[in-house]
Amino acid sequence: MASRMKTTIHIPDALLLRSKEVAAAEGITLRELVEDALRRALDARDQRRPFVLPDCSVGGEGVQAGQSWELPRELAYDDPT
């Protein structure tokens, strides 16, 4: 059997009242409702996949050591008009 620890949490009155109403309507204890909700919230977080920035690089060698940044900078920032 899993051990249980007592703790105190602060819940807004309206949320607590609604939680008690839902628990009563479902015939479960408030504790059961809170445990279920917390498990679901934690499971949902576990299911999130981390954001991976897509590789949008293009072919080419880029600026190599010893080359000047002058041409790439001009191409990137010069006014096309």
N, CA, C and O of each residue as an XYZ file, in Angstrom:
324
protein
N       0.838     -1.176      0.000
C       0.000      0.000      0.000
C       0.887      1.246      0.000
O       1.879      1.318      0.726
N       0.521      2.200     -0.808
C       1.292      3.434     -0.897
C       1.074      4.279      0.350
O      -0.029      4.339      0.893
N       2.136      4.925      0.791
C       1.991      5.795      1.950
C       1.314      7.093      1.526
O       1.385      7.504      0.368
N       0.676      7.705      2.464
C      -0.018      8.968      2.190
C       0.544     10.041      3.103
O       0.858      9.795      4.268
N       0.661     11.230      2.549
C       1.179     12.350      3.302
C       0.102     13.434      3.352
O      -0.541     13.726      2.343
N      -0.082     14.007      4.493
C      -1.041     15.107      4.611
C      -0.334     16.402      4.244
O       0.832     16.618      4.574
N      -1.075     17.251      3.552
C      -0.543     18.564      3.203
C      -1.704     19.544      3.129
O      -2.865     19.138      3.095
N      -1.399     20.787      3.105
C      -2.419     21.821      3.003
C      -2.212     22.578      1.704
O      -1.100     23.005      1.395
N      -3.272     22.740      0.958
C      -3.210     23.559     -0.251
C      -4.326     24.590     -0.170
O      -5.363     24.361      0.453
N      -4.098     25.698     -0.795
C      -5.101     26.765     -0.813
C      -5.798     26.746     -2.166
O      -5.160     26.867     -3.211
N      -7.109     26.592     -2.129
C      -7.920     26.518     -3.343
C      -8.960     27.642     -3.259
O      -9.571     27.835     -2.207
N      -9.163     28.371     -4.337
C     -10.195     29.415     -4.312
C     -11.554     28.823     -3.927
O     -11.893     27.705     -4.316
N     -12.317     29.590     -3.162
C     -13.612     29.108     -2.656
C     -14.517     28.574     -3.757
O     -15.122     27.513     -3.604
N     -14.612     29.299     -4.858
C     -15.508     28.879     -5.937
C     -15.069     27.536     -6.526
O     -15.911     26.696     -6.845
N     -13.761     27.330     -6.670
C     -13.249     26.068     -7.203
C     -13.486     24.925     -6.221
O     -13.834     23.817     -6.631
N     -13.303     25.181     -4.950
C     -13.551     24.156     -3.937
C     -15.023     23.767     -3.906
O     -15.350     22.582     -3.847
N     -15.910     24.748     -3.944
C     -17.341     24.468     -3.938
C     -17.736     23.641     -5.152
O     -18.467     22.658     -5.029
N     -17.256     24.036     -6.317
C     -17.572     23.279     -7.536
C     -17.017     21.857     -7.456
O     -17.678     20.907     -7.873
N     -15.803     21.713     -6.921
C     -15.193     20.392     -6.776
C     -16.010     19.500     -5.854
O     -16.210     18.320     -6.139
N     -16.475     20.059     -4.760
C     -17.311     19.287     -3.828
C     -18.614     18.861     -4.488
O     -19.090     17.746     -4.276
N     -19.191     19.756     -5.292
C     -20.443     19.424     -5.986
C     -20.225     18.292     -6.995
O     -21.038     17.372     -7.082
N     -19.131     18.360     -7.752
C     -18.831     17.319     -8.733
C     -18.577     15.989     -8.033
O     -19.089     14.954     -8.460
N     -17.794     16.013     -6.968
C     -17.502     14.783     -6.229
C     -18.789     14.157     -5.698
O     -18.977     12.945     -5.798
N     -19.670     14.975     -5.137
C     -20.934     14.462     -4.606
C     -21.792     13.877     -5.724
O     -22.395     12.816     -5.563
N     -21.842     14.573     -6.854
C     -22.649     14.099     -7.975
C     -22.124     12.773     -8.521
O     -22.900     11.951     -9.010
N     -20.821     12.565     -8.440
C     -20.212     11.332     -8.944
C     -20.107     10.248     -7.883
O     -19.679      9.129     -8.166
N     -20.502     10.589     -6.656
C     -20.462      9.610     -5.574
C     -19.049      9.246     -5.136
O     -18.795      8.116     -4.720
N     -18.140     10.196     -5.230
C     -16.763      9.971     -4.788
C     -16.396     11.044     -3.777
O     -17.098     12.045     -3.633
N     -15.290     10.826     -3.082
C     -14.848     11.828     -2.113
C     -14.105     12.955     -2.828
O     -13.631     12.797     -3.953
N     -14.019     14.071     -2.160
C     -13.251     15.194     -2.693
C     -11.803     14.769     -2.885
O     -11.164     15.138     -3.871
N     -11.296     14.003     -1.951
C      -9.927     13.500     -2.046
C      -9.721     12.690     -3.326
O      -8.719     12.871     -4.017
N     -10.662     11.798     -3.646
C     -10.563     10.998     -4.862
C     -10.579     11.883     -6.108
O      -9.822     11.654     -7.051
N     -11.440     12.887     -6.102
C     -11.521     13.795     -7.244
C     -10.208     14.551     -7.425
O      -9.706     14.673     -8.543
N      -9.660     15.053     -6.334
C      -8.413     15.811     -6.408
C      -7.264     14.911     -6.856
O      -6.453     15.313     -7.690
N      -7.190     13.704     -6.311
C      -6.129     12.777     -6.717
C      -6.229     12.453     -8.203
O      -5.219     12.432     -8.907
N      -7.447     12.201     -8.681
C      -7.647     11.892    -10.096
C      -7.237     13.075    -10.972
O      -6.545     12.903    -11.975
N      -7.664     14.264    -10.589
C      -7.336     15.460    -11.377
C      -5.832     15.706    -11.400
O      -5.278     16.063    -12.440
N      -5.174     15.519    -10.271
C      -3.736     15.736    -10.199
C      -2.989     14.700    -11.033
O      -2.038     15.037    -11.737
N      -3.415     13.443    -10.957
C      -2.785     12.404    -11.789
C      -2.932     12.727    -13.274
O      -1.975     12.623    -14.041
N      -4.155     13.124    -13.674
C      -4.388     13.455    -15.083
C      -3.531     14.631    -15.534
O      -2.977     14.614    -16.633
N      -3.422     15.644    -14.693
C      -2.613     16.823    -15.044
C      -1.149     16.439    -15.190
O      -0.478     16.902    -16.113
N      -0.647     15.606    -14.299
C       0.753     15.183    -14.380
C       0.988     14.274    -15.577
O       2.012     14.390    -16.250
N       0.048     13.366    -15.853
C       0.172     12.490    -17.028
C       0.171     13.310    -18.316
O       0.939     13.022    -19.234
N      -0.685     14.330    -18.389
C      -0.742     15.178    -19.581
C       0.591     15.901    -19.785
O       1.046     16.063    -20.917
N       1.204     16.328    -18.701
C       2.509     16.990    -18.816
C       3.573     16.016    -19.307
O       4.455     16.390    -20.080
N       3.489     14.761    -18.856
C       4.451     13.756    -19.303
C       4.310     13.465    -20.787
O       5.284     13.085    -21.435
N       3.119     13.638    -21.332
C       2.860     13.333    -22.740
C       3.331     14.436    -23.674
O       3.467     14.210    -24.876
N       3.579     15.616    -23.144
C       4.034     16.721    -23.993
C       5.397     16.395    -24.569
O       6.299     15.935    -23.868
N       5.523     16.639    -25.842
C       6.818     16.447    -26.482
C       7.551     17.782    -26.484
O       6.941     18.825    -26.719
N       8.844     17.758    -26.226
C       9.590     19.016    -26.228
C       9.629     19.609    -27.636
O       9.653     18.884    -28.631
N       9.636     20.922    -27.695
C       9.715     21.603    -28.980
C      11.089     21.373    -29.586
O      12.110     21.556    -28.924
N      11.103     20.971    -30.845
C      12.355     20.795    -31.568
C      12.332     21.751    -32.757
O      11.457     21.668    -33.619
N      13.283     22.637    -32.788
C      13.379     23.594    -33.879
C      13.716     22.836    -35.156
O      14.720     22.125    -35.203
N      12.887     22.978    -36.198
C      13.184     22.251    -37.428
C      14.466     22.770    -38.077
O      14.794     23.952    -37.981
N      15.170     21.878    -38.726
C      16.403     22.243    -39.429
C      16.022     22.867    -40.764
O      15.576     22.169    -41.675
N      16.193     24.161    -40.880
C      15.843     24.883    -42.108
C      17.102     25.342    -42.844
O      17.071     26.272    -43.651
N      18.191     24.672    -42.546
C      19.431     25.077    -43.201
C      19.375     24.713    -44.682
O      18.605     23.852    -45.106
N      20.202     25.386    -45.438
C      20.278     25.152    -46.878
C      21.670     24.649    -47.209
O      22.588     24.735    -46.393
N      21.812     24.134    -48.391
C      23.117     23.635    -48.811
C      24.137     24.741    -48.902
O      23.802     25.922    -48.804
N      25.344     24.370    -49.084
C      26.412     25.359    -49.212
C      27.399     25.204    -48.086
O      27.220     24.417    -47.156
N      28.426     25.970    -48.207
C      29.517     25.870    -47.242
C      29.513     27.010    -46.228
O      30.255     26.968    -45.247
N      28.676     28.039    -46.459
C      28.688     29.174    -45.550
C      29.972     29.966    -45.692
O      30.771     29.725    -46.597
N      30.157     30.900    -44.804
C      31.387     31.689    -44.822
C      32.472     30.850    -44.163
O      32.319     30.384    -43.034
N      33.556     30.670    -44.879
C      34.654     29.839    -44.380
C      35.685     30.712    -43.670
O      35.734     31.929    -43.852
N      36.487     30.066    -42.872
C      37.543     30.778    -42.152
C      38.410     31.544    -43.147
O      38.814     31.015    -44.183
N      38.679     32.771    -42.816
C      39.519     33.592    -43.675
C      38.739     34.384    -44.711
O      39.285     35.309    -45.313
N      37.461     34.040    -44.937
C      36.646     34.789    -45.900
C      36.032     36.003    -45.202
O      35.861     36.025    -43.983
N      35.714     36.988    -45.996
C      35.133     38.217    -45.472
C      33.617     38.078    -45.334
O      32.968     37.402    -46.132
N      33.072     38.718    -44.323
C      31.614     38.778    -44.142
C      31.010     39.919    -44.955
O      29.793     40.108    -44.954
N      31.834     40.659    -45.628
C      31.369     41.856    -46.325
C      30.301     41.540    -47.373
O      29.251     42.183    -47.368
N      30.524     40.585    -48.265
C      29.551     40.264    -49.315
C      28.248     39.713    -48.722
O      27.178     40.195    -49.095
N      28.287     38.731    -47.822
C      27.019     38.257    -47.253
C      26.255     39.368    -46.530
O      25.028     39.436    -46.603
N      26.988     40.236    -45.834
C      26.343     41.335    -45.125
C      25.682     42.300    -46.108
O      24.562     42.752    -45.868
N      26.355     42.618    -47.203
C      25.788     43.507    -48.222
C      24.539     42.882    -48.844
O      23.528     43.556    -49.040
N      24.623     41.590    -49.150
C      23.471     40.910    -49.761
C      22.272     40.873    -48.806
O      21.124     40.956    -49.243
N      22.538     40.750    -47.523
C      21.467     40.641    -46.547
C      20.841     42.000    -46.203
O      19.636     42.086    -45.966
N      21.655     43.052    -46.177
C      21.163     44.330    -45.650
C      21.044     45.467    -46.646
O      20.455     46.499    -46.322
N      21.570     45.318    -47.818
C      21.475     46.416    -48.786
C      20.030     46.590    -49.255
O      19.262     45.633    -49.353
N      19.692     47.848    -49.539
C      18.363     48.189    -50.056
C      18.271     47.686    -51.497
O      19.100     48.060    -52.327
N      17.275     46.839    -51.813
C      17.186     46.256    -53.155
C      16.825     47.265    -54.239
O      16.898     46.925    -55.420
N      16.441     48.487    -53.891
C      16.075     49.479    -54.915
C      17.241     50.266    -55.395
O      17.088     51.135    -56.253
